[in-house]
């Protein structure tokens, strides 16, 4: 999820913030690192929100389905032996 968000909007957001601050990417100055720190904080919030939704709508139901399927397969296996 984190890499997906970084590619989807994180890197563009970072480049925009650096341009607005008048800094070159990888400048290495103190102000560059301050902007990167602010970006990290701002980037973390939507990533956590998206990750929570993915867990709720994808991970949770897929685990529930896998448990159901496992029970069915084990029941079938036990009935065969």
Secondary structure, DSSP 8 states (H G I E B T S, - for coil): -HHHHIIIIIHHHHHHHHHHHT--TT--SHHHHHHHHHHHHHHHHHHHHHHHHHIIIIIHHHHHHHHHHHHHHHHHHHHH-
